[in-house]
Each structure stands twice: as structure tokens, then as C-alpha cells.
Amino acid sequence: MSLASLFFYAYWKFVYLFLLLLSIGVNFYVGKQIEFAPLKSRRSQLLLILGVGFNLIVLGYYKYARFFTTSINQFTGTHFPVPNVILPLAISFYTFTQIAYLVDAYRGETKETNYDLPTYTLFVSFFPQLIAGPILRHDELIPQLRQARIFHFSHQNFALGLSLFFLGLAKKVLIADNLSPWVSAVFNHADSVTFLEAWIGSLSYTFQLYFDFSGYSDMAIGLGWMTNINLPINFNSPYKAVSITDFWRRWHITLSNFLRDYLYIPLGGNRLGKLRRYINLLVTMLLGGLWHGAGWTYVFWGGLHGIFLVIHQLWRNLGMKLPKIIAWGITFIGVVFGWVLFRASTWSDAIAIVQAMLGFKGIWLPDSFQGILGELPIGGLFQGWKELIYLPEIGGKNSILVLFGLLGVVIFFPNTQELMNKFQPKWWVAGLVSAVAIFSLLSLNRVSEFLYFQF
């Protein structure tokens, strides 16, 4: 299975297989040396620093060298040559996985695992989760790889896994990919979109990103089940969150856990007073934003969520509670505005779309709404009726109905994991899953990458 996973990775770009193998070899060796050293001794501490430093240098060069060089040239007026580096697939995910492994080894948590190099290689490169997570910890996968049950075919696990895989694929190709034109049309014309177009584009990206990334995670878990391996859940209905803290317990759960356990808590967590706690939250989210991408918009997005978390903590300290519907609305709107920063190509594009969403550019509504909203008292911001020129094919009322429908799905419907918990091997279930599979496969008529591949 290790060779199959490595072949899977090499199929994308063979030359970067050697970088993955180098990373695996160095981290395995350093991790074993840490295990052999006395627990939390000076030697093990030095080895941990060297191992983490190696990972950060490799990640920093391939992911951030171009960004940092360009930023330095812009801010200082220098002319350092900008390296033309292609970002290796999945480098952020397998780097974080191995940093967590080294820290766990330093804490003495890996000594009882008793694994060899092939097992460790499979732990890092296991193909369902290699490309875009979930981010694994050694105790979540390695013990399973040493159990005999993974070598026996299970009809039940295969049926469950195949069903979840196709549900995840349907999220991707039937929902996320069909929202993509609405998103690109708005974000590619950030300077000139209207109030309604800006909201449609932002909400479309809000749902596109969720169904794309959660769809991938479902497919990864489904593939794991087919091979009798359980991967951790990465999403738990994040748009049902009633606070920003609740959101981060539900969104990209394995990344949130990594940032908490290997960054926030080592920085001091909430043990050093309230002020230090707020600083730790901001630093953690700023670095979490930078992990997502080499760009200032990602840093600002992370900082914005850090500010949201601090505000939430301050509000909790007051001992006041909002009605659940209001708390949900504030959280959801805050997340949507955050996704504008996350998706925008430049800071100026993000500001332009936010201004349009807030009505600073005037509230333009399409002619098709005139009969319904003609008497709407919107004061001086209203500037007349205008067609939605940037939304292809489906626009106006139909696009709004679709987005409200998707909002209803993510709020009121059970998520895929909850559906699988109720899975029953019945003929009508098999027929429904088969229909979903057929529609999804028929929709695979173009190359469409997962959004989180770029991170």
C-alpha cells in the first residue's frame, strides 16, 4: 500500500516524489533519534528543533520564497531576484503531519507505537488523505496499519465507504463546480460588481468552498473505509455554528486541533492571563492564515478570525448571551465577509467587494426585482435598477433561490457523517446512492481541481 500511495503522488509530478521521500526519511530518522534520547532532555530538544527547522525551511522555500521576496522588494524598493518555484502538491499537509509526529516523539507519545520505515511512509503518504487532509496524528493511523483486519475484505465497510465516497463526489461536481462560474464572474470584476452581485458571489464562494473541501474529506474517509481504515472527521456542519469558536470546532477540524495543540497551547494558551491569551489567539490565527496561502489576503483573513475570536472571548467574559438565531446570524455573516478576503486575488479586490456588499457603492437591483421591491424604502443608497451583467446564465431571482436552498441544506439537513450513521443496506438506499453516483460521474466532463490543492 505504501508503494501504491507513492505511485499515486508521483503521477502528478515525478520529480517531487523525491522531495516527499526526503521529507519522510529525515523525519523518520529524527523521530527515532528523539525516541532513543532521554525524555525531554537537551539532546531530544535539540533534535526536535533541527527536525522542525528542516520542515519549516523546506515548506518556507517552496511555498513562501516567492511571496517573501516579492513583499520585500515592494516594501523596501529592492530588486532581489524572485525565485520561480512550483508549489509541490500537498506539501503543507504532509509537513504539518510530520511536525506533529516530531513533537509527539519529543513528548514520549510515540514509543509504544513500535513502527518501521514502511509503516511510517504509509502513515505520511496514505493516498486518500495525502493531497488535502485530514491532517493526521501518528496515533490516529499507525496503530490501524499494524492490525490484521485491514488485509481482509469487508463487504460492509466497502459499501459504507463507496456510498460516502460518492456523496463526497456529488458535493464536489454537482454543487461546488456549478457554483464556480458565479464566484469567478464576481471576483474577476471586483471593481464594478453591484450590491446584489457582490452578495451572490460571496455566498456562492461560501458554499463552493464548503462543498468542495468537505466533499474531498468525505471521499478520503470513504476510501479509508474501503480499506478498513478510519480517518478522522474534518467537518461537522460548520455553518450551523453559533459562535466563531464553535465554527472553528466544526471547520477543518484536524487543522484546528493542530493549531490548538502544537501552536496555541505551546505559546501559553489561556494559562498566562487574559491579555496573553488574546495575543496567543491572534498569533495562532495569523499563522493559520499564512499556512493557507502565500499572500497578504490570507494573513489578513487569519487576523480577522483572530480578532473575531478575541471579541467572542471578551463577550463571554461579560456573561451575556444572545438569542441563538442572532448568534448564528452574526457568526455566519462574519464568516462570509472573511471568505471574501480568503478568495480575493488582491487586497484592493477584497475591499471593493466588501464595499459593494455594505452598499457603499449604492444598492443597485435588477429590473426583474422592480415589481416586487419597487416600494422598498432604501433611501439615498438606492441608485436605480440595473441588470446583473456578471452572473452567467442563472442570475437574479434564480441564483438567490439556489443560494437560499443551499443555506437551508447546510442548516437544517444532516451532514454526510450523520447520514452514514443511519446507513441501512436496503435496496432503496442502494438505488439512491447509485443515482447519485451516476449523476456525479456524468458530470465529470472537465478537469476540475479541488480548491484546497493550492494550499
C-alpha positions in Angstrom: 0.0 0.0 0.0 3.0 2.3 0.6 4.2 1.8 -3.0 0.7 2.4 -4.3 0.4 5.7 -2.3 3.8 6.9 -3.6 2.8 6.0 -7.2 -0.3 8.0 -6.7 1.7 11.0 -5.6 4.3 10.6 -8.4 1.6 10.5 -11.0 1.2 14.3 -10.6 4.9 15.2 -10.9 7.5 12.6 -10.6 10.4 14.9 -9.6 8.6 16.0 -6.4 8.3 12.4 -5.2 12.0 12.7 -4.2 11.1 15.7 -2.0 8.4 13.7 -0.3 10.7 10.7 0.2 13.5 13.0 1.6 11.0 14.6 4.0 9.8 11.1 5.1 13.3 9.8 5.5 14.6 12.8 7.5 11.6 13.0 9.8 11.6 9.2 10.4 15.3 9.3 11.4 15.0 12.4 13.6 11.9 11.0 15.2 13.6 7.7 16.1 16.6 9.6 17.5 14.3 11.6 19.7 12.7 8.4 20.9 16.2 6.9 21.8 17.2 10.1 23.7 16.2 10.6 27.3 12.7 12.1 27.6 12.7 15.9 27.1 16.5 16.0 27.5 18.7 18.7 26.0 19.6 16.2 23.2 15.9 15.5 22.3 15.2 19.2 22.5 18.0 19.9 20.0 16.8 17.1 17.7 13.2 18.5 17.8 14.5 22.0 16.9 16.5 20.6 14.0 13.6 18.4 12.7 11.0 21.2 12.9 13.5 23.6 11.4 14.1 21.3 8.5 10.4 21.0 7.8 9.8 24.8 8.1 12.8 25.5 5.8 11.5 23.2 3.1 8.0 24.5 3.4 9.2 28.1 3.6 11.2 27.8 0.4 8.7 26.0 -1.8 5.6 27.8 -0.5 6.8 31.2 0.7 10.1 32.1 -1.0 8.3 33.9 -3.9 5.9 35.7 -1.6 8.5 36.9 0.9 10.9 38.0 -1.9 8.2 39.9 -3.7 7.0 41.5 -0.5 10.5 42.6 0.5 11.0 44.1 -3.0 7.7 46.0 -2.8 8.2 47.4 0.7 11.9 48.3 0.5 12.4 49.1 -3.2 15.0 46.4 -3.6 15.3 44.1 -6.6 16.1 40.7 -5.3 15.5 38.0 -7.9 12.2 36.3 -7.4 12.5 32.5 -7.4 10.2 30.7 -9.8 9.2 27.8 -7.6 6.3 25.4 -8.3 4.4 24.6 -5.1 4.7 20.8 -4.6 1.3 19.1 -4.1 0.2 18.5 -0.5 3.4 19.9 1.0 1.5 21.9 3.7 -0.4 18.8 4.8 2.5 16.2 4.9 4.7 18.8 6.6 2.2 19.6 9.4 1.6 15.8 9.8 5.3 15.2 10.4 5.8 18.2 12.6 3.1 16.8 14.8 4.9 13.5 14.8 8.2 15.0 15.9 6.5 16.9 18.7 4.7 13.8 19.8 8.0 11.9 19.8 9.6 14.6 22.0 6.7 14.2 24.4 7.3 10.5 24.6 4.0 9.6 23.0 5.3 7.5 20.1 7.5 5.0 22.0 4.7 2.4 22.3 3.7 2.6 18.7 6.6 0.3 17.5 6.6 1.1 13.8 9.2 0.7 11.0 10.0 2.9 7.9 7.5 1.3 5.6 4.7 1.8 8.1 5.8 5.4 8.7 5.9 6.0 5.0 2.3 4.8 4.6 1.3 6.9 7.6 2.6 10.1 5.8 1.6 9.2 2.2 -1.6 7.2 2.6 -3.2 8.3 -0.6 -6.8 9.1 0.5 -5.7 11.9 2.8 -2.3 12.8 1.3 -3.4 15.6 -1.1 -5.7 17.7 1.1 -6.0 16.1 4.5 -7.3 15.4 7.0 -4.1 16.2 8.9 -3.2 13.0 10.8 -1.5 12.3 14.0 0.5 9.2 14.5 -1.9 7.5 16.9 -4.8 8.0 14.6 -3.4 5.8 11.8 -0.2 3.9 12.6 -1.9 1.5 15.1 -4.5 0.7 12.5 -1.8 -0.1 9.9 -0.5 -2.8 12.2 -3.8 -4.6 12.6 -4.6 -7.7 10.5 -8.1 -6.6 9.8 -7.0 -4.1 7.1 -5.9 -7.1 5.0 -9.4 -8.7 5.0 -12.2 -7.6 2.6 -15.3 -6.3 4.4 -18.5 -6.1 2.4 -20.0 -3.7 5.0 -17.0 -1.3 5.1 -16.7 -1.3 1.3 -20.4 -0.5 0.9 -20.2 2.3 3.5 -17.0 3.7 2.0 -18.3 3.6 -1.5 -21.5 5.3 -0.5 -19.7 8.1 1.4 -17.2 8.5 -1.5 -20.0 9.1 -4.0 -21.7 11.5 -1.6 -18.5 13.5 -1.4 -18.0 13.4 -5.1 -21.6 14.7 -5.6 -20.8 17.6 -3.3 -17.8 18.4 -5.5 -19.1 18.0 -9.0 -22.9 18.7 -8.6 -22.7 21.6 -6.2 -19.3 23.2 -5.8 -18.3 23.1 -9.5 -21.6 24.5 -10.6 -21.1 27.5 -8.2 -17.7 28.2 -9.6 -18.9 30.4 -12.6 -20.8 32.6 -10.2 -17.8 33.0 -8.0 -15.2 33.8 -10.7 -17.6 36.1 -12.5 -17.9 38.3 -9.4 -14.3 38.2 -8.1 -12.9 38.8 -11.6 -14.8 42.1 -11.8 -14.5 43.2 -8.2 -14.3 46.9 -9.0 -17.6 47.1 -10.9 -20.0 44.5 -9.3 -23.2 45.7 -7.8 -24.6 45.2 -4.3 -26.6 42.1 -5.2 -23.8 40.6 -7.4 -21.3 41.0 -4.6 -23.5 39.2 -2.2 -24.3 36.4 -4.7 -20.6 36.0 -5.5 -19.6 35.9 -1.8 -22.3 33.5 -0.8 -21.6 31.3 -3.8 -17.9 31.1 -2.7 -19.0 30.4 0.9 -20.9 27.3 -0.3 -18.5 26.4 -3.0 -15.6 26.1 -0.6 -17.6 24.1 1.9 -19.0 21.6 -0.5 -15.6 21.3 -2.3 -13.4 20.7 0.7 -15.9 18.8 2.8 -16.6 16.7 -0.3 -12.9 15.8 -0.6 -12.8 14.9 3.1 -15.8 12.6 2.7 -14.1 11.0 -0.3 -10.9 10.5 1.7 -12.8 8.9 4.7 -14.8 6.8 2.2 -11.7 5.5 0.6 -10.3 4.7 4.0 -13.4 2.7 5.0 -13.0 0.7 1.8 -9.6 -0.4 3.0 -10.8 -0.9 6.6 -9.1 2.3 7.9 -10.8 5.0 9.8 -9.7 8.6 9.1 -10.7 11.5 11.4 -13.8 13.6 10.6 -12.8 17.0 9.3 -16.2 18.8 9.1 -19.2 18.9 11.4 -21.8 21.3 9.8 -19.6 24.4 10.4 -22.3 26.8 9.1 -24.6 25.7 12.0 -22.1 27.3 14.4 -23.5 29.9 16.8 -20.1 31.5 17.6 -16.8 31.9 15.9 -15.2 29.5 18.4 -17.9 26.9 17.6 -17.2 27.5 13.9 -13.5 26.5 14.4 -14.5 23.4 16.3 -16.5 22.4 13.2 -14.5 23.6 10.2 -11.3 21.8 9.1 -11.3 20.1 12.5 -7.9 18.5 12.1 -6.2 21.8 11.3 -8.0 23.5 14.2 -6.7 20.7 16.5 -3.2 21.1 15.2 -3.1 24.8 15.7 -4.5 24.4 19.2 -2.2 21.6 20.3 1.0 22.5 18.6 0.9 26.3 18.5 -1.7 27.9 20.7 -1.1 25.8 23.8 2.8 25.9 23.5 2.5 29.7 23.2 0.9 29.6 26.6 -2.8 29.1 25.7 -5.0 30.6 28.4 -2.6 29.9 31.2 -0.8 33.2 31.3 -3.6 35.7 31.8 -6.3 37.2 29.6 -4.1 39.6 27.6 -1.6 36.9 26.8 -4.5 34.6 25.8 -5.8 37.2 23.3 -2.3 37.7 21.9 -1.9 33.9 21.5 -5.2 33.7 19.6 -4.1 36.4 17.2 -0.7 34.9 16.6 -2.2 31.4 16.1 -4.8 32.6 13.6 -2.3 34.9 11.7 0.0 31.9 11.2 -3.1 29.7 10.4 -4.0 32.2 7.7 -0.4 32.2 6.3 -0.5 28.3 6.2 -3.4 28.5 3.8 -1.6 30.5 1.2 1.4 32.8 0.4 -0.4 36.1 0.2 -1.4 39.0 2.4 -5.1 38.4 1.9 -4.6 35.0 3.7 -2.8 36.7 6.5 -5.5 39.4 6.9 -8.1 36.6 6.8 -6.4 34.8 9.6 -6.0 38.0 11.5 -9.7 38.8 11.1 -10.7 35.5 12.5 -8.2 36.1 15.4 -10.0 39.4 16.1 -13.3 37.6 15.9 -12.1 35.0 18.5 -10.9 37.7 20.8 -14.2 39.6 20.6 -16.0 36.4 21.3 -13.9 35.8 24.4 -14.5 39.3 25.6 -18.2 38.9 25.1 -18.2 35.6 27.1 -16.3 37.3 29.9 -19.3 39.7 30.2 -21.5 36.7 30.9 -24.1 37.8 28.4 -25.8 35.5 25.9 -27.5 36.4 22.6 -30.6 34.5 21.3 -29.4 31.6 19.3 -30.7 32.8 15.9 -28.9 36.2 16.4 -25.7 34.5 17.4 -25.9 32.2 14.4 -26.6 35.2 12.1 -23.6 37.2 13.4 -21.3 34.2 13.1 -22.4 33.3 9.6 -22.2 36.9 8.2 -18.7 37.3 9.8 -17.6 34.0 8.1 -18.9 35.2 4.8 -17.0 38.5 4.9 -13.9 36.6 5.9 -14.2 34.3 2.9 -14.1 37.5 0.7 -10.6 38.1 1.9 -9.8 34.5 1.5 -10.9 34.3 -2.1 -9.9 37.8 -3.4 -6.8 37.9 -5.6 -5.6 41.2 -4.1 -6.4 43.4 -1.1 -8.0 46.0 -3.3 -10.3 43.5 -4.8 -11.4 42.3 -1.3 -12.1 45.9 -0.2 -14.1 46.6 -3.4 -16.3 43.6 -2.9 -16.8 44.4 0.8 -17.8 48.0 -0.1 -20.3 46.7 -2.6 -21.7 44.3 -0.1 -22.1 47.1 2.5 -23.9 49.3 0.0 -21.1 51.9 -0.1 -21.3 51.9 -3.9 -25.1 52.2 -3.9 -27.7 49.5 -3.9 -28.4 48.5 -7.5 -31.1 46.0 -8.0 -32.0 44.2 -11.3 -35.0 45.1 -13.4 -36.6 41.7 -12.6 -37.0 42.8 -8.9 -38.7 46.1 -9.7 -42.3 44.7 -9.4 -41.5 43.1 -6.0 -39.2 45.7 -4.4 -40.3 48.8 -6.2 -41.6 50.3 -3.0 -38.7 49.3 -0.8 -37.6 52.3 1.3 -33.8 52.1 0.9 -33.1 55.8 1.0 -30.2 57.6 -0.6 -28.2 54.4 -1.2 -30.6 53.3 -3.9 -29.3 54.3 -7.4 -31.8 52.6 -9.7 -32.4 49.4 -11.5 -29.6 47.6 -13.3 -29.2 44.1 -14.9 -26.9 41.6 -13.3 -24.3 41.6 -16.0 -21.6 39.5 -14.4 -23.6 36.4 -13.4 -23.7 33.9 -16.3 -26.8 32.0 -17.3 -28.6 31.7 -14.0 -28.9 35.0 -12.2 -31.3 37.3 -10.4 -34.1 35.6 -8.6 -33.0 32.1 -9.6 -29.5 32.5 -8.2 -30.9 33.8 -4.9 -33.3 30.9 -4.7 -30.5 28.4 -5.2 -28.3 30.1 -2.6 -31.2 30.1 -0.1 -31.8 26.5 -0.9 -28.1 25.6 -0.1 -28.3 27.6 3.1 -31.3 25.5 4.1 -29.4 22.3 3.3 -26.4 23.2 5.4 -28.5 24.5 8.3 -31.4 22.1 8.5 -30.2 18.8 6.9 -28.0 16.2 8.5 -24.4 16.2 7.2 -22.9 13.2 5.4 -21.4 11.7 8.5 -24.8 11.8 10.3 -26.4 10.2 7.2 -23.8 7.4 7.2 -24.5 6.8 10.9 -28.1 5.9 9.8 -27.0 3.9 6.8 -29.0 0.8 6.2 -28.1 -1.8 3.5 -31.5 -1.6 1.8 -32.4 -1.7 -1.9 -33.8 1.8 -2.0 -30.7 3.1 -0.3 -28.6 1.3 -2.9 -30.7 2.8 -5.7 -30.4 6.3 -4.3 -26.6 6.0 -3.9 -26.4 4.6 -7.5 -28.4 7.5 -8.9 -26.1 10.0 -7.1 -23.0 8.1 -8.4 -24.3 8.1 -12.0 -25.2 11.8 -12.0 -21.8 12.7 -10.4 -19.8 10.6 -12.9 -21.7 12.0 -15.9 -20.8 15.5 -14.6 -17.1 14.7 -14.8 -16.8 16.2 -18.3 -14.0 18.6 -17.5 -10.8 18.9 -15.3 -11.7 20.4 -12.0 -9.2 20.6 -9.2 -10.1 20.7 -5.5 -9.8 24.2 -4.1 -7.6 23.1 -1.2 -5.0 21.6 -3.6 -3.4 25.0 -3.8 -2.7 25.1 -0.1 
